Amino acid sequence: MKYPLMRNNFSRADLDAVIDHLKQDDPKLTHGPNVRAFEQEWSDWLGVKFSTFVNSGASANLLSMAILKNRHPEGGEVIVPTLTWISDVASVIQNGFTPVFVEIDPTTLSMSTKAVIAKLSSKTRAVFMTHAQGFDGLTDELLAELERRKIPLIEDVCESHGATHHGKRVGAFGWISNFSFYYAHHMSTIEGGMICTNDPEVHQAARMFRSHGMLREADDADYRNSIIAMEPELNPDFIFMFAAYNCRNTEIGGILGRSQLKRLDANNQRRTENFLRFLDRIDPKHYRKDFKTEGSSNYAFNLVQKDADPEFSARLMQRMRAEGIEFRRGSAGGGNQVRQPYLRGYVSADAYKEFPETEHVHFYGYYIGNFPELGSEEVDEICRILNSI
């Protein structure tokens, strides 16, 4: 691919930092001081009190829902978007909650505030918002309504590192927020994710859920000692508080994260410059341009056809393949989630008809690569190709 989804997400400095660590006589490889340092540095960058480094954004989603289930063992409903990655919905189902789908706002590709508020009920246990592809999905109206009803917000920020709402980074608004450090995202630890919160109880639970539910993973000494005193017949090193998981990351991941975080803001600025240039140059006769760019930290170019034209779509995809432009039809996650086989039995066969905006993106939306090394002249050439169809 001449224009891939990502190019060179690891710098020489990142690799040298890992190599220097491995050159030690007995380097620690399981999670240790670099993981803890990365967690603190990430918390400082995001503006939250606590962060827990895990092995993927999907694991961050899973553990967040497990923590919610610990609060609501009776189950209930979690509001989710129709346009998202599978793990946002799968983690809801895996923890015994019922996913309630809502339509997207076409200017952000995130959940429509009006649609979310319409679905809130006494059964709602959380709103699980995906900040899609670098956009700020929040509105003041939604935040105020969730606060009024005391319904927690869980933010999936896996594609939107650095996006802001009124100058405050998204991921710092919710009860819990999740990030991904997959290779093609804003920054990478090869595979990795982060669970962030200001709630100390969530933080302790996240640390234990990450590592088999072991009490010793909690970093609150008073809490640990109180449990140990209640369980005198158990070895304090092996007290398991939850039927949990192993989602730990490694020192190598921590080293890469610390190295990449140093240039995340500069890289995001470059991505935003590329995205604004892209929007300025694509042809409005064929493509939508009315995205909410304020506060965005673009993850990929959002190419959405203006009209539902299958013949144009066929020509567009054929030309992008011929020109070496890597793309994903349906945007991240493959489009409308309610069409996916794993949801048969959870939604009706024609549920997709309830979500026309998501359906349009499903068939006529694409994302293509935007990354810091993509030059202005390359953005112009991509736009020239797209506009020539």
Secondary structure, 3 states (H helix, E strand, C coil): CCECCCCCCCCHHHHHHHHHHHCCCCCCCECCHHHHHHHHHHHHHHCCCEEEEECCHHHHHHHHHHHHHHHCCCCCEEEEECECCHHHHHHHHHCCCEEEEECECCCCCCECHHHHHHHCCCCEEEEEEECHHHCCCCCHHHHHHHHHHCCCEEEECCCCCCCEECCEECCCCCCEEEEECCCCCCCCCCCCEEEEECCHHHHHHHHHHHECCEHHHCCCHHHHHHHHHHCCCCCHHHCECCCCCECECEHHHHHHHHHHHCCHHHHHHHHHHHHHHHHHHCCCCCECCCCCCCCCCCCEEEEEECCCCHHHHHHHHHHHHHCCECEEECCHHHCEHHHCHHHECCECCCHHHHCHHHHHHHHHEEEEECCCCCCHHHHHHHHHHHHCC
